[in-house]
Amino acid sequence: MTTHNMLIAPDFSPERFAGWHMFNTLIQKRANLNMHLNTPASHAEQQQIITAGDIQVIYANPFDAATLIREQGYKAVARPIGKSDEMVIAAGANSDINALEDIKAGATIAMANNRDVKLIGLRLLEAVDIEESDLSWDVTETYQAAARKVIKGDTQAAFFLAEVFHGFSRLTKAQLSVLIESDLADISHVLLIKDDFPDTDIFMNAILNLHNDPDGQEALAELGMPQGFEAVDEEDAEFMIDLMETLLD
């Protein structure tokens, strides 16, 4: 039986790792497909795998999805229900930055290499007249590393994917102060399938019906997606891409 490759974007909380393996096991069983799960540790590793390998299925962040759809022959087929990609700007709890307006030109921001989080964060900072060129950037391998930077005082603030931030330990969150959290609702990760993937229909049937039985519900709960997935059409995908491009402009 042919083995297909599925890649999961690296910007999920570490506690979701087991959930992705449960998800992959169930999809293989229900669609009768061999799926090899790729879980890159960083954005750079993700790019290497996509460039070097034959990846049929990608769970992608919205910024990467735009490029993969427009330039690399993927189409968006599904997204998690009720799970938009929001971001948090936080400072150290013991720092002198207590509000967004306390971030001044010349500040250093820590963040993992996640472009959509950066775009949304910069849009939020426009309210206090801060632009990208006003800031220095400390790009870390993970959001956990970004949290350590701001807690130690090495940077003035950090950008986080909201789900990752809320998944931090109580101790970590106690040492951070949330300055703002976005509320966009229309931007989310999406499931992409390569245009020439031969088993799209049976794969999609397995994905969209995961929430209908206890095993599927358990896997989805582990992923923080209790409502499961909904189908996405080309118009939905184009709307989200246009929204991402608006953030870029």
N, C-alpha and C positions, 0 to 999 in steps of 0.2 A: 504494500500500500504506500502511495506517495506521502511523504511528510511535508506538511506546510509549515511555514514560519509565522508566528505571531509575535509582535513586539509591543510592549507596554511602556509608555513614556515614563521617564524616571522620576517624575515629580509627584509621586504618591507617598503617603506616610508609611514608614517602615512596618507599622502594624497591619498594613493592608497586604503585605507580601504573601502571607499564607492564603488570603482570599483569592489572589490572582491564580495561584496554583489549584485551588479548589475549582475556580471558574474554568480553567483550562481543562481539567480532568472531566468535568461535567460536559463541556462542549464536545470534547473528543468522543465521549460515550454516546451522547445523544445524536450527534451528526455523523457518527461512524467515520470520523476523520482522525488522522494522525496530525497533531498540532504540536510543534516545538515552541515552547514559551521562551522568549528573550526578554530579560529584565535588565536593561543597561543601568549602570549606577550613576551616569551623568549624561548631560546633553551631548557632550563630545563623543562618548561611547555610542550613544544612540545614532548619531550621524555616521559613525564608522560602520555600524552594523547595517544600516539602510543602504549606504553606498556600496558596501562589499557583498551584501547578501541578497538572497531572493526572498524578500519579505512580502507575504500575501496579505496579512492583516496587521493593522497598527491602531492601537488606542492612543490617539495623539492629542496634544494640547492644541488649542485653537490657532495659535500663531503658526505652529509647524503644519497643521492641517491645511492652512491656506496654500502653503508652498507645495505640499504633497499632492493636493488636488489640482492646482493650476499647472504644475511643472513635471510631476513624476507619475502621472497615470493612476492616481487613486480616486475613489469616490467615497463620499460619506454615506453611511448606511444606517447608523444608529447612534443614539446618545443616551446617557443616563437620565431618567426622569427626575425632575426636581433637584438637580445637582449642578448648579451653575458654578463657574470658576470665579470666585471672589478672591480679593487679596487684602492683606493687612499691612499697614505701616506701623511699626513698633519701635520704641526706644527702650533704653535700659531703665528699669524701675527707679534706680538711684541716680539717674542722670538729671541734668537741669533742663532736659527737653520734656515738657509736659503737655504740649499741644503742637499741632501741625505747624503753626506759625513760628514755633521756636526753632524749626529747621531753617538754617540760614545758608546763603551762598557760601561755598567752600566746604560744606559738610560732606562727610563720606558715608555712603550707603552700602551696607552689605546685602548680598542677595545671591541665590543660586542662579544658574544660567537659564532663566526662563523669561523669554522676551515678552510674552503677553502680560505676565505679572508686572514687568517693568513699565510697559505701556500704560497699564491701568494706574499704577502708582504715580507716574508722571502726570497723568490727567488729574489725579486728585491733588497733586502739589501745585497745579496751576492756580488753584484757589488762593494760595499764599505767595503767588508770583515767583515760584521757583521752577526753573527749566532744567533740562538734562545737562546743559553746558555749565550750569551753576554748581554741579555736584561732582564729586569723585566717586568711583565705583570700586568696591571690593567684591569681586565675583568668586564665590566659594563653590566647592564641589556639591554641597548639600545645604538644605535650609537649616539643618541642625548646626552646621558650622557657622552659618550666618548668625544664628542665635547666640552662639558662643562669642562671636566678635563683638556684638552690641552689648552683651552682658559684661564683658571684660572692659568695655569702654574704648575698644580699638576703632569703632565706628560710632557715628552719632545716631544712626537709626538703621533699620533693616526692612526689606520688603519680603513678605511671605505669601505663599499660596495659603488662603484662609484655612482650608481643610488641614493642611500640614501644621499650621500654627495651633489650631484647636486640638490637634493630636499630640502636642508636646506634653511632657510630664507636668504635673502640678508644680514641681520645684522650678522647672524652666520658665513656665508662664508667670510664676510669682516674681521672677527677676526681670520681667518685661512689662512695659506699659503700652497698651494699644492706643495709638493716636487717631487712627481712623480705619474703618473696614468698608470696602466697596459694596455696592448693592446694584449690580448691573442686570443680573438674571438672564440675559440673552446670550451670554458667552459660556461655552462649556467644552469639555473634552468631547471628542467624537471618535466613533469606531470607523476606520477606513478599510476598504477592501480594494486590492489591485484590480484594475479593469478586466484582466484576463483570468481572474480566479475562477476555476471551473465549478466550484461547489458553493457559490454564493447563496443559493436558495435554501439548501439544507442547513448551512451555517446560520443564516438569518433566522430560520425557523427555531433553531435551538436557542439562539440569543434572546429572541423576543418572547419565548415561553419559559424562560428560566424562573420567573416569579410564580409560576403556577403549581409548584410542588415544594415540599419541605426542604429537600436537598438544595434546590436552586435558591430558595429563600435564604437558607443559611449562608451560601456563598455570596449572595448579593449583600446580605447584612454585614459580612466580613469586609466587603468592599465599600461599605457606607452608601450603598445604592439600594435601599430596601424596596423601592418601587420598580426596580428593574430598568430595562431599556425600552425606548420607543424608536420606531423607524424614522429616518431622516430622508427627505427627498432632495433633489438638486436645488430646488428653490430655497429650502431651509439652509442648506450649506452655503449658498451664494449670499444669503442675507447675513450670515455670521461672518463670512469673509469680508463683505463690505463694511461691517461694523469694525472688524479688526483694522481694515485699511483707513477707516475714519480716525481710529486711535493713533495711527501712524502719521496722519497728516497734521 
